[in-house]
Amino acid sequence: MLRRYGHVSEIRLPLWGRRPRLRRTPGPAADLKNKADEGVGCGPVDRPTLAIGQRTLEAPRYGTIMLALASLFPLVNSFAADTKFVKAVSDHFELYTTDNQAAAKAALTHFETVRRYLLRAINAEDPFAAPVRIVGFKSPGEYGPYIPRNGDLSSKAFSIADPERVTIVMSSLKPETYQYGVHEYVSLVFARVAPKMPYWLRLGFSELYSTLHTTNGQLMLGSEPAREFRSAVSADFNMEVMFSLKGGVSRNKAAADFYAETSQTGVANSKTGAAMANLASTQGVDYPVILWQLTHMLMFKKEYSPKFGAFVGAVSGGEDTVAAVLRVFGQSLAGLQQDLTLYIKMPAHAVVGLNFQLDKPVAPRMSQLSAGDSAFILEDLKAAK
């Protein structure tokens, strides 16, 4: 349903109404060609060696890597001692950054816009009692030492949540990095407002809403997220495995949740876990991007969108996903996979332009923290590791 608030058009779940306009985006085949041209592998590396002619180069040993990392510790301590955060506070966020005030204001405007649209779209109250804390570094080098021990070293954002406070840590406040922090925020919102929502749908929504951005005064919804790795989408991807996962909601955990059978993944049984391991090793399937495609299809494709809201309500209320697909859409799992496979191959996907604006401009309160006060923020991040 498309609701209008004066001059503001807003799409709520279920998402339908006027046909969305299409923007052509590069498809998987084009991306793979670019990767091949650049000599970049598209799948996981199975062996720590690289054969060149008759020579074989071994990957660095663990001890060598740890020694290299240890050599960086003095630089980390020096950075922590000299850091002076800019603090910027808006109505619902508290931002600390080593970047400048202009970057802080732009980031807070983006997060306030996403928050307001998301809560209206899902018809929910703000689940956070205290302002969400954002720590935005100026560079990946500053950010790296604070990645959690079990985190992804290539991540660009992670989150820390406890009953009193939610913290999102970002490697940069550049606009192209916003989506990683927004992904964490959306995941945390859905985890609190819809705790029974299955993991696959929660992740799909997080991927979908992470790329909300403003272009020429319009809020755009539906753009494809940037990927840390890409691979061809095989027609043999396992829908049942995707629907059975109950992993964590952090984006930097997504690959581990999908590609490994651990206590955090919640894979239903060893047979399902073995199937996932086999798919990962033989095909290098990017299941998170498939979930983005699936959520995008259910939300935008005319055969599914009229009943998408009812479907979301059913699975969020505890109904089995496969049973809900059959009852709500009248579709078998095999039929859904066939439609999804065809959808993935489409050369363009819907990107909706929304005439959505905040009720008032974001005017954050700015201050410069001392090195001592900044150190407390960094110590909190270290303690969370």
N, C-alpha and C positions, 0 to 999 in steps of 0.2 A: 504494500500500500504506500502511496506517495502522499505524504502530508505536507501541507504548506502553512508556514507561520509568517504571515505578512509577505515579505519579500524573500523569506528563507524557505527553500525546498529541502525536505529531509526524507531520507529513505529509512524506514524501519523494517525490521524483520517481521514478516516475510518481505523480501525485496522484489517488488514488481511494480507495475504501473506503466509509464511510458517506456518504450524500447530504448535501452542504453545505446549511446553512440559508440562506435568501435574505433579503437586506435590500434594500428598495426604494430605489433611488437615482434622482435626476432623469435623465431621458433626454435625448438631444441636442435633441429638439424643444422641451422645456421650457427648456433652457439658451438656445436661440436666441431664444425668446420673451422671456426676461429681458433678453438682450442688446439685442433690438429695442426693448423698453420703455425701456431706459436710453440708447438712442441710440448704442450702441457698435457699430462695424462688426465683422462676423464674418470677413471675409477680408482679404487684403493690399490695401493702398492702392496703386493703380496710378499716380496722378498727384499731384504735389506742390502741387495747388491745390484750393480749395474754393469752389464756386459758390454764392452766396447772392443770389437774385433776379437782378439784372443785374450784380451785382458779383462779382469773382473775387479771392479772397485768395490770395496767393502764400505758399508755405512759406518759412521763414527760409533765407537763403543760407548756404552752407557757412562762409564767412568769419565771418558773424555768430555761428554756433554755436560755432566755434573760439574767438572772442573771449570769448563767455560762459563757455566752459569754462576758458579761461586765467585769468579773473577768480577762479576757485575755487582756483587753485594755492596762494596764500598760506594759505587755510584748511586745505588738505590738509597743508601743511608744519607748520602749527601743531598740527594733530591728531597728527601723527607725533611731534612733539617732546614732547607732553604725555601720550601714551598710556602706560598702565601695565596690562599684561595680568595677568589672573588665570590662573595655570597649574594645570591639573588633570590628573593622570595616573592612568589605570586600567591594567588588565593588558595591553590591546591598543591603546589610544589615548592620545594626548598632545594635550590641548586647551588652546588659548590663547584668551582671550576678554576683551572689554571689558565684558561683562555681569558679573553677580555669581556667587558661588559656588553658590548654589542652582540657577541656570540651567545652570551648568557640570556639576553632578552629574546633573541630570535628563537633559541631552543625552548624557552618557557612558553612563548607564544604558540609554538608548534604543539607542545605537550598539552597545553590548556585547550587548544582546538580539538585535538584528538580525544581528550577526555570528555569534553562536552558533547561531541558528536556521538561517540561510542555509547555513553550512558543513555542518550536519547534514543539511539538506534535499537538498543536492547531493552529499553524501558526499565532501567534499573537505577537505584540510588547509589551514590558513591560508597563503595564498601570500605574505604579507608578512613579511620577516625582522625588520624594525623596526616599532615601534608606528606606526600611521597618525596623522599629525599633522592636527588639525582647528584651523582658525583661525575662530572665530565672532565676528563683530562684533555690536554691539548695535543697529545700524541700517543701512539701505541706504546712507545718506549716508556712513558710515564705510567701507563695503564698496566703493562705486563706483570710487574711484580705483585699485583694485588689480585690476580686471577686465582680463584680457589684451587686448592691442591687437586681436587678431582675434576677441575674444569677443563675446558678446551683451550689450549694455548693459542689457537688461531681465532678465538672468539673476539668480537668487537663490543660485546656488552654481556653483563650477567646481573643477576638480582639476588638480593638477600632479604628474606621475609621472616619476620617474627610477629607475635601478637601486637607489639607496641609500635613497630615501625617497619616500613618497606623502603629499601634502598636499591636504586638502579645505578650501576656503574658502567660508564661508557668510555670507550677508548678515544673518542673525539666528539666535539660538538659541531663538526661540519655537517651541513644538511644531508649529504649522502650517507651519513652514519646514523641519522635519526631513526631509520627503520629498525635498527637493532635494539635500541632502547625502547622504542614503542612496542616491539614484539614482546619484550619482557613485561612491559606495563599491561598490555592486553592479556597476556597469559595470567598475570596475577589477578586482574579484574575478574576474568571468567572463573578462576579457581575459587574465588570467594562468592560471587553472585550465583554461580551454577556449579556447586561442588560435585553433583552427580553426572555432569556432562561427560561423555566418554572422551578419553584422551585424544583420539584421532580428530574429533570435531573441535576440541579446544585448540589443538595445534593448528588445524585448518583455519579457524577464525583468527588466530594470532598471526599467521602468515598473511591472511587477506587484509586485515586492518593495519598491519605494520607499514604498508606502503601508502597510507593516506598522506596526501601532500596537496599543497595549494599551488595552483597555476592560474595566473591571470584573474585572481580573485575568486576562483572556484576551488572547492575541495574535491579532489579526485579520488575515486575508489575503484580498485580492480587491477591496478598495475602489478606486474609480476615482481616478486621479491628478488633481490640479489642473492646469489647462491655462493657458498664457500666451495662447492664442488658440483659438477654436473655430469650427467651420464644419459645415455639413451633410455627412454622409457619403454621397457619391454612389455609386449602384450601378455607375458606370463606373470606379471606382478600379482601378488597374492592379496586379494581384498580381505579375505578372512583373517589373515595375519595382521593386517593394518587395524582392523576393527577390534582385535583382541588385546591390543597393547594398552597398558595402563601406566605409562612412564611419567616422569616429571615434566613440568611445563617450561623449563628453561630452554631457550633456543640453543645455547651452546651445548646442551646435552642431547640434542635431537639425534645426532648421528649415533651416539652410543645407545640411546634408547631403541633405535630402530635396528641396529646392526649387531647387537649382542644380547644374549639371554642372561640377565643379571637379576638380582633381587629388586632392582629399581624398575625394571621394564614391565614386570607384571605379566609376562607372557603366560598364556593360559596353561600350557603343558610343554613337556620336553619335545614332543613331536612338532608342535608349532614353532618352538624355538629353533629346532634343527632346520625346519623349512626356511626360517628367516635367515639363519646363518648361511645356508646353501644359496639362497637368492642373493645375499650380499656378496658372497665370494665369487659367484659365477657370473653375475650380471652387473654388479655395482649399481643397483637400482637406487635412485634418490627418492625414497618414500616420502620425505617431507614435502618435496615439490609436487608429488602426486596428490598428497592431501590438499595442497593449495589448489590444484586443478579440480579436485573433486568438490571442495567447498565452493569454489568459483562456479562450477557447473550447476550445482544444486541451487545456488543463489540467483544465477542469471539465466540459465537455459529455460525457455518457456515451458517445456514439458515437465519441469521440476519446480520452478520458482513459486507457482501458486500454492503449493502444499509444503513448501520448505519450512515455514513457521510451525506448522503442525508437527512436522518431523522433528524439528529441534526440540519442541516441547516434549515429545514422546521419549526421545532418547535421553534428554536431560532429566526426565522423571524416572528413569531406570529401565525403560523398555529396551530389550535387546535390539542392537542396530539392524541385524539381518531381518528380524521379524518386523521392525518398524519400516524398513525399506519395502517389504512386501505389502504390509497393511496400508501404509500411507500413499505410496507411489504406485502400488500394484505392480511392482517390478521385482524380478528375481535378482539374486546376486550376480549371476552370469550376465543378465541383461544390463545391469548397472555397470558392470565392468566393460561391456562392449560399448556402451554409450560414452563412458569415460575415455576409453582408448581413442575413439573417434574425436572426442572433444580436445584431447591433448594434441592431436595432429592438426587442429585448425590453425591457419596462419595468423589469425588475430583473435584477441579476446576482449570482451566488453570492458571498457573503462568509463565509469559514470562521472559526469561533472555535476556537482551539487552546489546550488546557490546557498551555501551555509556559511555563516559568520558568527563569531562570538558576540554576545550581547554587549560587551564593552571591550575596548582595547586592553591588552595586558600591559600593566605598568608596574613592573617589579621593583621592590625596594632593594637597593644596591648597597653593599658595604665591602670594605677590604679587610679580611681577617689578618691577624698577626700570624707570625710563624708558629707561635705556641698554640693558638686556637686551631690553626690548620693541622697541626700535628695530631690533635685529638681526633679529627675526622679520619686521618690516615691510620691511626691506631685502631679505630673501629673496623676499618677494612681488613687490617691485618688479623685482628681477633676473630673475624668471621671466617678466615681461611681454615 
